[in-house]
Amino acid sequence: MAKGKIATVLVILIVGVIAGYFFYHDYAQGSVTLSITDPPGGNGGNPHYNSTILHIYITFVGIEIHQAGIGSTNDTGWHSIVGPPTMVDMLTILNNSRTLASTNLATGSYDQLRFTVSTAVVDFSTVGNVTYTVPSGSLKVSIVGGGFQSSPGTQTRLLLTVSFNDAEILAMNGHLTPQATATVS
């Protein structure tokens, strides 16, 4: 009789723990989906990059989001969205966006993105591949409008817009400085 009561209590506890995990994982947190685009007019108003540019391959080592009010001078308050290196051909996202990742977020306000670019390679029809570096390698972008609030059950779509200047690419000086914004879409 005592064994039956103990077994019943254990089953109830196990079911409670499992239900609590799924509730916390799916409902007690919000989620964010991060997409990236390179707007056709984002490069000095030109509809497209120079016709000799066949591809612009950018490799992101990681993309993180910052929880507002937690400090941002080191790793405090930063949460990974994109972990393993992800390569994006910027010319494939000129007229549409590509989803990079989705993740759950704790309740709170989020105000910045931080991303690290490990390599930037431009493929030219005239000279082949040219490797560039991105100054500082790591860039911080404030989310337009002060950011967004994550709360249980919310689903936020965040759009990272990255573009490059044609003149800087064509100068082939080895450096690319991306122009970036982040907006809630």
N, C-alpha and C positions, 0 to 999 in steps of 0.2 A: 504494500500500500504506500509506504514512504517513498519507494523507488519510483512509483508511478507519478506521485506529486512532484518529485525532483525532476523527472523527465519532462513533465508538462511545463514546469517553470523554465527549464532550459530551452525548450522549444519556443516558448513565448519570448524569452530574452533574445534568442537568435533571430526570430522573425522581426522583433523590434529593432535590433541593430541593423539588419539588412534594410528594413523599411526606412529607418533614420538615415542611413547612408544614401539611399536613392533620393529621399526627400532633399537632403542637404545638397547632393550633387546636382540634381535637376531643378530644384525649386528655390533653395535658399541662396542661390547665387544667380547673378545675371550672366549673360554671355555676350561676347563681342566677336564679330566676324570682320576680319581685315581683308580688304581688297586693294589692289594697286592699279593705277592707270597713268598713262602719259597722254595728256590732252593734245590733240592736233594743233591747237592754237597756243599751247603753253611754251613754245620755243620762239619767243620774240614775235608772236602773231603769225608766223608762217604756218601754212596748213600741214606741212610735213617737213621732215628733215631733208637735207641735201640729197639729191638722187644718187650720189656716189656712196651713201651710207646704206649698207645692206642690213646690218644688224647692230644693235647696241646691247651687249650682254652685261648685265649687272648681277653680281653674286652678293646676296645679303647673307651675312654670317648669322645674324640674329636680329629680331625686332622685338622691342619691349615696350610696355605701356606703363606709365607712371600714375600711381595713386596720389592724388592731390593732398597736400598738407603733411606729407610724410618725409619731406626732404628729398633733394634730388642731386646732392653733390657726389654721392657714391652710389652704391647699389641699393640703398634704402628706398623702399617704395616702388621699385621697378619689378615688373612681372613679365615673364617671357610669353610672347605670342607665337613667334616663329623661331624654332630652335635650330634645327640642322640647317646648313647652308642651302639656300634656295636661289637658283639662277632664273632670271627673268630677261627675255628678249624684249626690250622696251618698244620695238617696232610692232610687236604682235599685240600690244595693248593700247595702240593709238586711238582706236575708236570704241574700245570696250574695256572693261576691267577684268582682272583675274583675281580670284580668291586665293589669298596666301595661306590663311589659317583661321580657325575658330578656337576659342578657349573660354572657359568659365572664369568669371571675375567675382571677387568678394564685393559685398555691398560697399559703395563709396563713390567718390568723384574721381574721374580720370582726366588728366589735362595735357599729357604730352606723349609723344612717341619718340623712341630712340632706336636708331638702326645703325648697324655697322656694315659697310661695304668692303669686301675683301678684294674684289677685282672688278675692273670695268674694261671690257674689250670691245672695240668698235671694228666691225668688218667692213672694209671699203672695197668697192668694185675695182678701184685703181691700184691700191697698194696691199690689199689683204688685211690681216688683223693687226691692230695697233692697241697696245695695252696702256691704260691710263691709271692713275691713282686718284683717289678722292681725298682732298685735303682733310686731315685729322682722322679720316676713316670712319669716325662715328659722328652722326648728326642727330640733333634733337629738334623736334618739330612740335610746336604747340598746336593743340587741337582747336580749330576755329570755334569761336563763340564761348571760350572758356572750358571746353570739354563736355563731358556728359556724366550723368549719374547712373551707376549700376545698382540695381536692387533686385531682390528675389524675383525670378521669372522674366526679367526684362531681356530683350534681345536687341543689341545695338549693332548697326552696320557702320563701319568706319572705313572711309576711303582715303588712301594715301595717294596723293598725286605727285609724281616725280617727273621732271623734264630737264633737258639739257639744252645749252645754247649752241646752235649750229656753228657760230664763229669760233667758239672755244674748241669744239670737236675738230673742226677743219684746220685749226692752228697746229694740231698734233704736237702740242707742247708737253704732253704727258700728264696733264691734270684736267680733271672734270669736276665742276662744282654743280651739284644738282640743285635745282629749285624745287622745294617740297612744301606741301601743305597737307593737313589732315582735317577732314570734315566728317561730321556725322551725316550719313545719307539715309 
